[in-house]
Amino acid sequence: MEERYIITVIGKQTVDGESDKIEVFTAGDMTVEDGRITITYPEYPEDRPELKTETTVTLENGVLSIDRQGEMSSHLILEKGKRHECLYNTPMGQMFIGIFTDDIKVDLDEHGGAITAAYQLDFNRTVVSYNEFYISVKEK
């Protein structure tokens, strides 16, 4: 993978009124083709940097999909105003989670930009967390 962009990911999760924030800064790539935007980047956990996770973010026709391949793989689908059931793999096994997307904002072109999203995660239709993320893409 050619790494022509600097990718910044900021995620915030709120569970039972307690918030947690993560930030990832990495090099990655982005393609814009026929109305489809694809961003790819690696992630390395601070406590175990040998465990690489490859993330692919795809935006097409207002639907944002996030595929993560690694120790904890997942496939998430976000579409404003809709709920999707998605597969999430953990070291203890697979589980399905519901994702209801409150909002998605996109300001991206081939030179970079940003995506923001707000969504709720649920198990058995009971909301367990409120989430927000921001992805910034800048040319190197």
KOLGUMAR-991519 format. One line per field, with one value per atom (N, C-alpha, C, O): residue number from 0; residue in one letter; atom name; x, y, z. Coordinates in steps of 0.02 Angstrom, whole numbers, plus 50000, padded with zeros to 5 digits. Example, Ala and Ser with C-alpha at 12.3 -4.5 7.8 and 13.67 -1.06 7.14 Angstrom:
<atoms>
seq	[0	0	0	0	1	1	1	1]
type	[A	A	A	A	S	S	S	S]
atom	[N	CA	C	O	N	CA	C	O]
east	[50660	50615	50660	50712	50642	50684	50645	50670]
north	[49716	49775	49835	49834	49888	49947	50002	50057]
up	[50390	50390	50390	50423	50354	50357	50394	50402]
</atoms>
This chain:
<atoms>
seq	[0	0	0	0	1	1	1	1	2	2	2	2	3	3	3	3	4	4	4	4	5	5	5	5	6	6	6	6	7	7	7	7	8	8	8	8	9	9	9	9	10	10	10	10	11	11	11	11	12	12	12	12	13	13	13	13	14	14	14	14	15	15	15	15	16	16	16	16	17	17	17	17	18	18	18	18	19	19	19	19	20	20	20	20	21	21	21	21	22	22	22	22	23	23	23	23	24	24	24	24	25	25	25	25	26	26	26	26	27	27	27	27	28	28	28	28	29	29	29	29	30	30	30	30	31	31	31	31	32	32	32	32	33	33	33	33	34	34	34	34	35	35	35	35	36	36	36	36	37	37	37	37	38	38	38	38	39	39	39	39	40	40	40	40	41	41	41	41	42	42	42	42	43	43	43	43	44	44	44	44	45	45	45	45	46	46	46	46	47	47	47	47	48	48	48	48	49	49	49	49	50	50	50	50	51	51	51	51	52	52	52	52	53	53	53	53	54	54	54	54	55	55	55	55	56	56	56	56	57	57	57	57	58	58	58	58	59	59	59	59	60	60	60	60	61	61	61	61	62	62	62	62	63	63	63	63	64	64	64	64	65	65	65	65	66	66	66	66	67	67	67	67	68	68	68	68	69	69	69	69	70	70	70	70	71	71	71	71	72	72	72	72	73	73	73	73	74	74	74	74	75	75	75	75	76	76	76	76	77	77	77	77	78	78	78	78	79	79	79	79	80	80	80	80	81	81	81	81	82	82	82	82	83	83	83	83	84	84	84	84	85	85	85	85	86	86	86	86	87	87	87	87	88	88	88	88	89	89	89	89	90	90	90	90	91	91	91	91	92	92	92	92	93	93	93	93	94	94	94	94	95	95	95	95	96	96	96	96	97	97	97	97	98	98	98	98	99	99	99	99	100	100	100	100	101	101	101	101	102	102	102	102	103	103	103	103	104	104	104	104	105	105	105	105	106	106	106	106	107	107	107	107	108	108	108	108	109	109	109	109	110	110	110	110	111	111	111	111	112	112	112	112	113	113	113	113	114	114	114	114	115	115	115	115	116	116	116	116	117	117	117	117	118	118	118	118	119	119	119	119	120	120	120	120	121	121	121	121	122	122	122	122	123	123	123	123	124	124	124	124	125	125	125	125	126	126	126	126	127	127	127	127	128	128	128	128	129	129	129	129	130	130	130	130	131	131	131	131	132	132	132	132	133	133	133	133	134	134	134	134	135	135	135	135	136	136	136	136	137	137	137	137	138	138	138	138	139	139	139	139]
type	[M	M	M	M	E	E	E	E	E	E	E	E	R	R	R	R	Y	Y	Y	Y	I	I	I	I	I	I	I	I	T	T	T	T	V	V	V	V	I	I	I	I	G	G	G	G	K	K	K	K	Q	Q	Q	Q	T	T	T	T	V	V	V	V	D	D	D	D	G	G	G	G	E	E	E	E	S	S	S	S	D	D	D	D	K	K	K	K	I	I	I	I	E	E	E	E	V	V	V	V	F	F	F	F	T	T	T	T	A	A	A	A	G	G	G	G	D	D	D	D	M	M	M	M	T	T	T	T	V	V	V	V	E	E	E	E	D	D	D	D	G	G	G	G	R	R	R	R	I	I	I	I	T	T	T	T	I	I	I	I	T	T	T	T	Y	Y	Y	Y	P	P	P	P	E	E	E	E	Y	Y	Y	Y	P	P	P	P	E	E	E	E	D	D	D	D	R	R	R	R	P	P	P	P	E	E	E	E	L	L	L	L	K	K	K	K	T	T	T	T	E	E	E	E	T	T	T	T	T	T	T	T	V	V	V	V	T	T	T	T	L	L	L	L	E	E	E	E	N	N	N	N	G	G	G	G	V	V	V	V	L	L	L	L	S	S	S	S	I	I	I	I	D	D	D	D	R	R	R	R	Q	Q	Q	Q	G	G	G	G	E	E	E	E	M	M	M	M	S	S	S	S	S	S	S	S	H	H	H	H	L	L	L	L	I	I	I	I	L	L	L	L	E	E	E	E	K	K	K	K	G	G	G	G	K	K	K	K	R	R	R	R	H	H	H	H	E	E	E	E	C	C	C	C	L	L	L	L	Y	Y	Y	Y	N	N	N	N	T	T	T	T	P	P	P	P	M	M	M	M	G	G	G	G	Q	Q	Q	Q	M	M	M	M	F	F	F	F	I	I	I	I	G	G	G	G	I	I	I	I	F	F	F	F	T	T	T	T	D	D	D	D	D	D	D	D	I	I	I	I	K	K	K	K	V	V	V	V	D	D	D	D	L	L	L	L	D	D	D	D	E	E	E	E	H	H	H	H	G	G	G	G	G	G	G	G	A	A	A	A	I	I	I	I	T	T	T	T	A	A	A	A	A	A	A	A	Y	Y	Y	Y	Q	Q	Q	Q	L	L	L	L	D	D	D	D	F	F	F	F	N	N	N	N	R	R	R	R	T	T	T	T	V	V	V	V	V	V	V	V	S	S	S	S	Y	Y	Y	Y	N	N	N	N	E	E	E	E	F	F	F	F	Y	Y	Y	Y	I	I	I	I	S	S	S	S	V	V	V	V	K	K	K	K	E	E	E	E	K	K	K	K]
atom	[N	CA	C	O	N	CA	C	O	N	CA	C	O	N	CA	C	O	N	CA	C	O	N	CA	C	O	N	CA	C	O	N	CA	C	O	N	CA	C	O	N	CA	C	O	N	CA	C	O	N	CA	C	O	N	CA	C	O	N	CA	C	O	N	CA	C	O	N	CA	C	O	N	CA	C	O	N	CA	C	O	N	CA	C	O	N	CA	C	O	N	CA	C	O	N	CA	C	O	N	CA	C	O	N	CA	C	O	N	CA	C	O	N	CA	C	O	N	CA	C	O	N	CA	C	O	N	CA	C	O	N	CA	C	O	N	CA	C	O	N	CA	C	O	N	CA	C	O	N	CA	C	O	N	CA	C	O	N	CA	C	O	N	CA	C	O	N	CA	C	O	N	CA	C	O	N	CA	C	O	N	CA	C	O	N	CA	C	O	N	CA	C	O	N	CA	C	O	N	CA	C	O	N	CA	C	O	N	CA	C	O	N	CA	C	O	N	CA	C	O	N	CA	C	O	N	CA	C	O	N	CA	C	O	N	CA	C	O	N	CA	C	O	N	CA	C	O	N	CA	C	O	N	CA	C	O	N	CA	C	O	N	CA	C	O	N	CA	C	O	N	CA	C	O	N	CA	C	O	N	CA	C	O	N	CA	C	O	N	CA	C	O	N	CA	C	O	N	CA	C	O	N	CA	C	O	N	CA	C	O	N	CA	C	O	N	CA	C	O	N	CA	C	O	N	CA	C	O	N	CA	C	O	N	CA	C	O	N	CA	C	O	N	CA	C	O	N	CA	C	O	N	CA	C	O	N	CA	C	O	N	CA	C	O	N	CA	C	O	N	CA	C	O	N	CA	C	O	N	CA	C	O	N	CA	C	O	N	CA	C	O	N	CA	C	O	N	CA	C	O	N	CA	C	O	N	CA	C	O	N	CA	C	O	N	CA	C	O	N	CA	C	O	N	CA	C	O	N	CA	C	O	N	CA	C	O	N	CA	C	O	N	CA	C	O	N	CA	C	O	N	CA	C	O	N	CA	C	O	N	CA	C	O	N	CA	C	O	N	CA	C	O	N	CA	C	O	N	CA	C	O	N	CA	C	O	N	CA	C	O	N	CA	C	O	N	CA	C	O	N	CA	C	O	N	CA	C	O	N	CA	C	O	N	CA	C	O	N	CA	C	O	N	CA	C	O	N	CA	C	O	N	CA	C	O	N	CA	C	O	N	CA	C	O	N	CA	C	O	N	CA	C	O	N	CA	C	O	N	CA	C	O	N	CA	C	O	N	CA	C	O	N	CA	C	O	N	CA	C	O	N	CA	C	O	N	CA	C	O	N	CA	C	O	N	CA	C	O	N	CA	C	O	N	CA	C	O	N	CA	C	O	N	CA	C	O	N	CA	C	O	N	CA	C	O	N	CA	C	O]
east	[50042	50000	50044	50091	50029	50064	50034	49973	50076	50052	50064	50115	50016	50023	49989	49993	49956	49917	49932	49955	49921	49923	49850	49808	49836	49769	49766	49808	49716	49704	49634	49586	49629	49564	49555	49597	49499	49482	49414	49365	49412	49350	49331	49374	49267	49242	49184	49138	49185	49132	49107	49147	49041	49011	48967	48920	48983	48946	48927	48970	48863	48839	48865	48884	48867	48889	48964	48987	49003	49076	49103	49086	49146	49173	49245	49284	49263	49331	49348	49306	49410	49430	49494	49540	49497	49558	49579	49537	49644	49670	49722	49764	49718	49764	49793	49755	49859	49893	49935	49977	49924	49960	49964	49931	50004	50007	49961	49954	49930	49885	49874	49912	49823	49809	49735	49694	49718	49649	49641	49684	49586	49569	49498	49455	49488	49422	49409	49444	49358	49345	49271	49242	49241	49171	49124	49080	49134	49090	49104	49067	49155	49173	49239	49288	49240	49300	49323	49284	49387	49415	49477	49523	49478	49535	49562	49524	49627	49657	49716	49755	49720	49775	49786	49739	49848	49863	49855	49864	49839	49838	49880	49880	49917	49959	49944	49954	49919	49905	49969	50022	49963	50021	50051	50112	50008	50033	50058	50095	50038	50062	50070	50029	50121	50129	50139	50133	50153	50161	50093	50090	50038	49971	49941	49903	49958	49935	49862	49842	49823	49755	49752	49771	49728	49721	49649	49602	49640	49573	49559	49601	49499	49476	49409	49361	49407	49346	49322	49360	49260	49232	49169	49126	49163	49102	49075	49110	49013	48981	48906	48876	48876	48803	48778	48724	48815	48794	48803	48785	48830	48841	48916	48958	48932	49000	49012	48976	49061	49077	49149	49193	49159	49225	49242	49210	49294	49317	49384	49431	49389	49451	49472	49433	49533	49560	49621	49670	49617	49670	49646	49601	49676	49656	49582	49548	49557	49486	49456	49451	49435	49408	49335	49300	49314	49244	49225	49268	49160	49133	49073	49021	49080	49027	48998	49035	48933	48898	48861	48821	48875	48842	48805	48834	48741	48699	48650	48611	48653	48614	48540	48507	48516	48445	48426	48366	48474	48459	48499	48552	48471	48504	48528	48490	48590	48618	48645	48671	48639	48670	48737	48742	48789	48857	48893	48878	48941	48980	49042	49077	49055	49113	49149	49118	49212	49251	49294	49327	49293	49334	49374	49359	49424	49460	49415	49432	49356	49310	49256	49212	49258	49210	49175	49189	49130	49094	49029	48999	49009	48944	48917	48954	48851	48818	48799	48773	48811	48792	48749	48756	48704	48664	48697	48724	48695	48722	48669	48647	48647	48602	48641	48671	48643	48683	48640	48591	48661	48626	48646	48604	48711	48733	48799	48841	48808	48871	48882	48837	48942	48961	49025	49072	49027	49085	49107	49066	49170	49200	49268	49320	49266	49327	49331	49281	49392	49406	49475	49502	49503	49566	49625	49677	49616	49670	49665	49712	49609	49600	49534	49489	49529	49467	49451	49496	49386	49367	49299	49257	49289	49225	49211	49255	49149	49128	49064	49024	49056	48996	48978	49021	48913	48887	48839	48795	48847	48805	48798	48835	48749	48735	48747	48729	48777	48785	48734	48721	48705	48658	48669	48694	48650	48647	48574	48545	48545	48475	48430	48383	48446	48408	48409	48368	48456	48466	48530	48584	48525	48583	48634	48618	48696	48750	48802	48839	48806	48853	48834	48800	48856	48850	48921	48967	48929	48995	49000	48951	49059	49074	49144	49187	49154	49222	49234	49188	49297	49320	49380	49427	49379	49436	49459	49419	49521	49550	49602	49641	49601	49648	49684	49652	49751	49790	49846	49878	49858	49915	49980	49987	50028	50094	50131	50188]
north	[49941	50000	50062	50068	50107	50171	50216	50220	50249	50290	50364	50393	50393	50462	50514	50573	50491	50536	50526	50472	50578	50573	50565	50607	50512	50497	50509	50484	50547	50557	50531	50550	50488	50461	50477	50461	50509	50524	50493	50508	50449	50415	50429	50431	50439	50451	50404	50398	50370	50323	50342	50353	50345	50361	50302	50283	50275	50219	50238	50257	50235	50252	50320	50327	50368	50435	50445	50501	50392	50396	50395	50351	50444	50448	50425	50434	50396	50373	50398	50396	50420	50447	50412	50401	50395	50368	50412	50443	50414	50451	50408	50377	50407	50369	50416	50451	50418	50457	50408	50374	50404	50355	50379	50427	50345	50357	50307	50251	50329	50284	50308	50349	50282	50300	50313	50291	50350	50364	50365	50390	50337	50341	50369	50355	50409	50436	50416	50438	50374	50348	50333	50296	50362	50350	50359	50318	50412	50426	50384	50388	50344	50301	50325	50334	50334	50355	50296	50268	50278	50223	50249	50275	50240	50260	50197	50159	50185	50126	50149	50193	50118	50135	50079	50043	50073	50023	50055	50115	50013	50034	49985	49925	50011	49970	49987	50045	49940	49956	49976	49947	50026	50050	49995	49990	49954	49903	49840	49801	49830	49771	49791	49771	49830	49856	49803	49818	49742	49688	49666	49630	49686	49666	49719	49762	49715	49763	49750	49692	49803	49799	49843	49901	49814	49851	49875	49835	49940	49970	49998	50032	49983	50010	50045	50014	50109	50149	50165	50192	50147	50158	50198	50184	50249	50290	50289	50307	50267	50264	50271	50236	50316	50328	50341	50318	50379	50397	50342	50352	50285	50229	50225	50222	50226	50221	50152	50131	50116	50050	50053	50083	50019	50017	49944	49909	49921	49852	49853	49888	49815	49809	49736	49692	49723	49655	49650	49687	49605	49597	49552	49511	49560	49518	49527	49478	49588	49600	49630	49691	49587	49609	49630	49606	49675	49696	49724	49744	49725	49756	49797	49770	49863	49908	49946	49967	49956	49993	50050	50040	50111	50170	50205	50221	50218	50252	50296	50271	50360	50409	50390	50378	50387	50373	50301	50284	50256	50184	50143	50164	50084	50036	49976	49949	49956	49897	49850	49873	49785	49736	49718	49703	49719	49710	49658	49648	49625	49572	49602	49643	49581	49605	49544	49505	49535	49478	49501	49552	49462	49476	49412	49359	49416	49356	49303	49244	49323	49275	49251	49213	49272	49248	49305	49364	49285	49333	49355	49318	49417	49440	49490	49523	49494	49543	49603	49595	49662	49723	49764	49759	49804	49849	49918	49940	49951	50018	50063	50052	50113	50163	50227	50253	50253	50312	50375	50383	50419	50483	50533	50570	50534	50585	50564	50531	50582	50575	50639	50664	50666	50725	50710	50683	50727	50711	50774	50808	50790	50844	50819	50836	50779	50746	50754	50752	50762	50755	50723	50700	50719	50683	50715	50684	50776	50809	50799	50815	50773	50762	50790	50806	50797	50821	50782	50757	50777	50744	50710	50728	50661	50626	50629	50616	50646	50641	50599	50601	50562	50521	50515	50516	50510	50498	50439	50438	50390	50331	50299	50314	50254	50217	50143	50117	50109	50037	50005	50029	49949	49914	49839	49812	49805	49732	49715	49742	49671	49653	49715	49717	49764	49827	49870	49915	49856	49899	49939	49910	50005	50048	50040	50046	50025	50017	50072	50083	50108	50163	50212	50196	50274	50327	50341	50347	50346	50351	50407	50423	50436	50486	50471	50449	50484	50481	50534	50558	50550	50600	50570	50547	50571	50548	50606	50633	50625	50678	50647	50604	50669	50644	50705	50750	50705	50761	50733	50684	50766	50745	50757	50805	50711	50719	50777	50792]
up	[50000	50000	50000	50040	49955	49953	50007	50013	50046	50101	50084	50103	50048	50024	50068	50054	50120	50162	50236	50257	50275	50348	50370	50355	50407	50430	50506	50543	50527	50598	50613	50580	50663	50683	50757	50799	50773	50842	50856	50823	50905	50923	50995	51039	51006	51074	51086	51045	51143	51162	51231	51277	51238	51303	51324	51289	51383	51412	51483	51523	51499	51566	51591	51649	51546	51564	51567	51578	51559	51561	51490	51451	51473	51405	51402	51449	51346	51332	51262	51217	51253	51188	51165	51205	51101	51072	51013	50981	51001	50945	50909	50941	50844	50803	50750	50716	50744	50693	50653	50682	50587	50547	50475	50456	50435	50363	50329	50352	50274	50239	50168	50142	50136	50067	50058	50099	50006	49990	49914	49878	49890	49820	49813	49854	49761	49745	49673	49627	49663	49596	49587	49626	49535	49518	49577	49588	49616	49673	49735	49784	49733	49790	49819	49783	49885	49920	49963	50002	49957	49998	50033	50002	50099	50140	50173	50202	50168	50201	50244	50226	50303	50348	50399	50415	50423	50476	50545	50553	50594	50664	50703	50690	50752	50795	50868	50888	50908	50979	51015	51005	51058	51096	51140	51146	51170	51216	51180	51210	51116	51078	51005	50963	50988	50920	50867	50807	50887	50837	50809	50759	50841	50819	50773	50795	50710	50661	50642	50633	50638	50612	50550	50551	50495	50433	50428	50431	50421	50418	50349	50320	50323	50260	50272	50295	50256	50263	50192	50152	50177	50110	50116	50158	50074	50072	50001	49953	49995	49929	49938	49978	49900	49903	49973	49992	50013	50080	50132	50190	50112	50159	50175	50129	50239	50262	50290	50336	50264	50292	50318	50288	50375	50406	50417	50456	50382	50388	50424	50403	50477	50515	50514	50533	50492	50490	50535	50526	50583	50631	50687	50677	50747	50803	50820	50837	50817	50829	50766	50760	50720	50656	50664	50708	50621	50621	50553	50514	50541	50481	50504	50523	50502	50525	50466	50421	50467	50414	50447	50493	50424	50450	50394	50342	50405	50357	50396	50437	50383	50423	50428	50377	50490	50503	50498	50502	50490	50483	50533	50557	50549	50593	50552	50512	50563	50530	50583	50634	50571	50615	50585	50525	50626	50602	50644	50703	50612	50645	50677	50647	50738	50776	50805	50842	50788	50813	50872	50869	50925	50984	51000	50972	51043	51062	51094	51095	51119	51150	51102	51123	51039	50990	50953	50964	50908	50867	50901	50939	50885	50908	50858	50822	50856	50814	50856	50912	50830	50864	50816	50755	50844	50804	50804	50855	50747	50742	50711	50654	50749	50723	50714	50762	50653	50637	50643	50608	50688	50697	50643	50618	50625	50577	50545	50577	50483	50447	50408	50374	50413	50373	50337	50366	50273	50231	50194	50163	50198	50160	50136	50164	50083	50057	49981	49946	49957	49886	49880	49930	49820	49811	49848	49854	49873	49910	49985	50022	50008	50080	50104	50065	50171	50201	50263	50298	50279	50341	50336	50294	50380	50390	50464	50505	50482	50552	50554	50508	50607	50615	50689	50732	50701	50769	50764	50721	50809	50805	50874	50920	50879	50941	50928	50876	50977	50974	51020	51075	50997	51040	51037	50987	51091	51094	51110	51157	51070	51080	51084	51123	51042	51037	51100	51107	51144	51203	51191	51184	51190	51177	51233	51292	51213	51262	51259	51307	51202	51199	51144	51095	51155	51105	51081	51121	51016	50986	50936	50901	50931	50881	50855	50892	50790	50766	50713	50680	50706	50658	50623	50656	50557	50517	50474	50435	50481	50441	50394	50414	50331	50281	50251	50224	50256	50229	50186	50204	50129	50087	50124	50162	50113	50145	50113	50132]
</atoms>
